[in-house]
Amino acid sequence: MNLVLDESSTNREASRGYSWWFSGDAFERQAAQDRKPPRRNLSARLWSHPGRLTILYFFTLIIIATVLLALPISSHSRTATDPVVSFFTAVSAASTCGIQVVNTTTHWSMFGQAVILLAVQFGGFGVMTFASLIALAVNRHIKASQRMLTATEIGATKLSETKGVLNAVLVTTLLIEVITFFALFPGLLHVNHGNVRHALWEALFFAVISYNNAGFTPDGAGLHVNSWSVGLPVLLSAFCGTLGFPVLLNLMRAARNHTPPKRWTLHTKITLIATFSMVAVSLVWFRCVEWNNHTLFAHADLQTRIRYALTAAVMPRTSGFDPSWVPQVSDPTKVFMSAVMFIGGGSTSTAGGIRVTTFAAVLLVCRAAFQGRHDVTVLRKRISERTTMTAVSIMTTCLSLVFVVSVALMVVSDCSLSDALFDTCSAFGLGGYTVGVADQGDPAALLLLSVTMIVGRIGPMTIAYAINRPAQAEAVHFPEEPIIVG
């Protein structure tokens, strides 16, 4: 049952029971601000508009990474890298996409790889942080009962606890990366024949890249899919990265407090159900469609085929590890992988796409429409009209973007529809794969895909913020008149 609370100044005494949400004399301070709005500096203006701050943050990160990667010290040959290649790689790293147009091992030096690693780390941390701040900003003016739910969802007890959100995101990120590092080191030490220095670097690189779902690899062999000791920790870390910060925080709190699954948040339940469903469908697809692909499963026994199929089911959503097999799949699989990458991972995660919760909300809207219901419900909960409108708007906008970019790639690169659609969805969904459309010899295609990666990284967040930010009440309500659809 939702609480409907009157938060007007005339009822401030009756509202004291919920005053933990505010701090001290918040009502009095708010009344004073209403009478005389304070002058705000540039920093305060940016924090009050997380959408603008998100764009500024990512463009600053991309510019710094581009300049550093273009320096001669960033390449093995000690020559300056082509500006378009440097820009594309910087965008791919900062957006945590992972599409590579040059070999990370042979082209980039240790310094260049370190720049890529830091760009991925700050890009992943930035998206989780700003997505959480946008969630706070969007829900700043809703009723108190919904504020409490939002605070619980993102780990804050007050809307002013920005620092607490930042700390929680940072601790969660570093904790998973440290666990992945220690899980990877023994296997990588064996793969590298006892070379401790190289094993330490690869363990650090894979730990950061896998959780942030970027797909860059510091070894020419790519992801060691033939070794479970390396492949399994990377798979698990990448899977955790796709869930999103609110889900991970909710699961950790549930484990600490022994909370049963039925008491998990609705966002966590929908994210987990949708994510596991997509992995299961992908596994079945590769088992049925590509099982006899001799190029993909050449001379492989049953255990290796299952391992390859599991990797193919988890990685294409957003990770992009071991891309060597992707151009060898059939056209139906390319289209299927395009759809999977377009959907992407969980909200406020390092993954891209429209997000699994958005896709689930659209499916629930369709179900309610087919059943003739006004309310969109799931698991005995009702989804608000604002949420469903946001989901439909995001999906429609992003589908239009993918269509336009795919057609543009076909024009500038003379590629097939399936290849153009695949690389476009990979760039937008931050999948990290390419079937050859992203080529360093085609600057026009690289620039198109770079813009798509940037939109895919910050687009859904800013679209959601633009739709959900509080607006003034409409002065005039026009009369309703039905139209025929379908």
MOFEN-V182417 format. One record per backbone hydrogen bond with DSSP energy under -0.5 kcal/mol. NH is the residue of the N-H (numbers start at 1). CO is the residue of the C=O. E is the energy in kcal/mol with one decimal. If there is no record, write none. Layout:
NH;CO;E, NH;CO;E
This chain:
5;3;-0.6, 7;5;-0.8, 11;8;-1.4, 12;9;-1.3, 15;11;-1.2, 16;13;-1.2, 18;15;-2.1, 19;16;-1.8, 21;18;-1.9, 22;19;-0.6, 26;24;-1.0, 29;25;-2.3, 30;26;-2.6, 31;27;-2.2, 32;28;-2.1, 33;29;-2.2, 34;30;-2.2, 35;31;-1.6, 36;32;-2.2, 45;41;-1.9, 46;42;-2.1, 47;43;-2.3, 48;44;-1.5, 49;45;-0.5, 49;46;-1.3, 52;49;-0.7, 53;49;-1.9, 54;50;-2.5, 55;51;-1.8, 56;52;-2.5, 57;53;-2.5, 58;54;-2.3, 59;55;-2.2, 60;56;-2.1, 61;57;-2.3, 62;58;-2.3, 63;59;-2.3, 64;60;-2.3, 65;61;-2.3, 66;62;-2.4, 67;63;-2.3, 68;64;-2.2, 69;65;-2.4, 70;66;-1.5, 71;67;-0.6, 71;68;-0.8, 74;71;-1.6, 75;72;-1.5, 76;107;-2.5, 78;75;-1.1, 81;70;-0.6, 86;82;-2.7, 87;83;-2.8, 88;84;-2.8, 89;85;-2.6, 90;86;-2.4, 91;87;-2.6, 92;88;-2.6, 93;89;-2.1, 94;90;-3.0, 95;91;-2.2, 96;93;-1.4, 97;92;-2.4, 98;92;-0.9, 107;103;-2.5, 108;103;-0.7, 108;104;-0.5, 109;74;-2.4, 113;109;-2.7, 114;110;-2.0, 115;111;-2.1, 116;112;-2.2, 117;113;-2.5, 118;114;-2.5, 119;115;-2.4, 120;116;-2.3, 121;117;-2.4, 122;118;-2.8, 123;119;-2.0, 124;120;-2.8, 125;121;-2.4, 126;122;-2.1, 127;123;-2.1, 128;124;-1.7, 129;125;-2.1, 130;126;-3.0, 131;127;-2.0, 132;128;-1.6, 133;129;-2.3, 134;130;-2.6, 135;131;-1.9, 136;132;-1.9, 137;133;-2.7, 138;134;-3.0, 139;135;-1.5, 140;137;-1.2, 142;139;-0.9, 146;143;-0.5, 147;143;-1.8, 148;144;-2.2, 149;145;-1.4, 150;146;-2.4, 151;147;-2.8, 152;148;-2.3, 153;149;-2.0, 154;150;-2.0, 155;151;-1.0, 156;151;-2.1, 161;158;-1.5, 162;160;-1.7, 165;161;-1.5, 166;162;-2.4, 167;163;-2.4, 168;164;-2.2, 169;165;-2.5, 170;166;-2.4, 171;167;-2.8, 172;168;-2.4, 173;169;-2.4, 174;170;-2.6, 175;171;-2.5, 176;172;-2.0, 177;173;-2.1, 178;174;-2.6, 179;175;-2.2, 180;176;-2.4, 181;177;-2.3, 182;178;-2.2, 183;179;-1.8, 184;180;-2.0, 185;181;-1.9, 186;182;-0.6, 188;184;-2.5, 189;185;-2.6, 190;186;-1.7, 191;187;-2.2, 192;188;-2.4, 193;190;-1.4, 194;189;-3.0, 195;192;-1.3, 196;194;-1.3, 199;195;-2.4, 200;196;-2.6, 201;197;-1.9, 202;198;-2.5, 203;199;-2.4, 204;200;-2.2, 205;201;-2.7, 206;202;-3.1, 207;203;-2.1, 208;204;-2.0, 209;205;-2.7, 210;206;-2.7, 211;207;-1.3, 212;208;-1.8, 213;210;-1.0, 214;209;-2.2, 222;219;-2.3, 225;223;-2.4, 227;224;-1.8, 228;226;-0.6, 230;227;-1.0, 231;224;-0.6, 231;227;-3.2, 232;228;-2.1, 234;230;-1.5, 235;231;-2.4, 236;232;-2.6, 237;233;-2.5, 238;234;-2.7, 239;235;-2.3, 240;236;-2.3, 241;237;-2.1, 242;238;-1.2, 243;239;-0.6, 243;240;-1.1, 244;240;-0.8, 245;348;-1.3, 248;244;-2.2, 249;245;-2.6, 250;246;-2.3, 251;247;-2.6, 252;248;-2.4, 253;249;-2.2, 254;250;-2.2, 255;251;-2.4, 256;252;-2.1, 257;253;-2.5, 258;254;-0.7, 259;254;-2.5, 263;260;-1.9, 264;261;-1.9, 269;265;-2.1, 270;266;-2.6, 271;267;-2.3, 272;268;-2.5, 273;269;-2.6, 274;270;-2.7, 275;271;-2.5, 276;272;-2.6, 277;273;-2.0, 278;274;-2.1, 279;275;-2.2, 280;276;-2.4, 281;277;-2.6, 282;278;-2.5, 283;279;-2.5, 284;280;-2.3, 285;281;-2.4, 286;282;-2.5, 287;283;-1.9, 288;284;-2.2, 289;285;-3.5, 290;285;-0.6, 290;286;-0.7, 293;290;-1.8, 294;292;-1.0, 297;293;-3.1, 300;297;-1.5, 305;301;-2.4, 306;302;-2.3, 307;303;-2.1, 308;304;-2.8, 309;305;-2.7, 310;306;-2.4, 311;307;-2.4, 312;308;-2.7, 313;309;-1.6, 314;310;-1.8, 315;311;-2.6, 316;312;-0.6, 317;314;-0.8, 318;315;-1.1, 319;315;-1.9, 320;315;-0.9, 325;322;-0.6, 326;323;-0.9, 327;323;-0.5, 328;325;-1.3, 329;326;-1.7, 334;330;-1.9, 335;331;-2.2, 336;332;-2.3, 337;333;-3.1, 338;334;-2.0, 339;335;-2.0, 340;336;-2.1, 341;337;-2.6, 342;338;-2.1, 343;339;-1.8, 344;340;-2.3, 345;352;-1.6, 346;242;-4.1, 349;346;-1.2, 350;241;-1.4, 351;241;-0.6, 352;429;-0.9, 353;428;-1.1, 354;342;-2.4, 355;343;-2.2, 356;345;-2.4, 359;355;-2.0, 360;356;-2.6, 361;357;-2.3, 362;358;-2.1, 363;359;-2.1, 364;360;-2.3, 365;361;-2.1, 366;362;-2.3, 367;363;-2.3, 368;364;-2.4, 369;365;-2.4, 370;366;-2.5, 371;367;-1.9, 372;369;-0.9, 373;368;-2.9, 376;383;-0.6, 377;375;-0.7, 378;381;-2.6, 381;378;-1.3, 383;376;-3.3, 388;384;-1.9, 389;385;-2.4, 390;386;-2.1, 391;387;-2.3, 392;388;-2.3, 393;389;-2.3, 394;390;-2.7, 395;391;-2.3, 396;392;-2.3, 397;393;-2.5, 398;394;-2.6, 399;395;-2.2, 400;396;-1.9, 401;397;-2.0, 402;398;-2.5, 403;399;-2.2, 404;400;-2.3, 405;401;-2.6, 406;402;-2.3, 407;403;-2.1, 408;404;-2.2, 409;405;-2.5, 410;406;-1.9, 411;407;-1.5, 412;408;-2.5, 413;409;-2.5, 414;410;-0.9, 420;416;-2.5, 421;417;-2.9, 422;418;-2.1, 423;419;-2.4, 424;420;-2.0, 425;421;-2.6, 426;422;-2.3, 427;423;-2.2, 428;424;-2.9, 429;425;-3.1, 431;426;-2.4, 432;426;-0.7, 439;437;-1.3, 442;439;-2.2, 446;442;-1.9, 447;443;-2.5, 448;444;-2.1, 449;445;-2.5, 450;446;-2.2, 451;447;-2.2, 452;448;-1.9, 453;449;-2.4, 454;450;-2.2, 455;451;-2.5, 456;452;-2.8, 457;453;-1.9, 458;454;-2.5, 459;455;-2.7, 462;458;-2.2, 463;459;-2.9, 464;460;-2.3, 465;461;-2.3, 466;462;-2.6, 467;463;-2.1, 468;464;-2.4, 469;465;-1.8, 478;476;-0.6, 485;483;-0.6
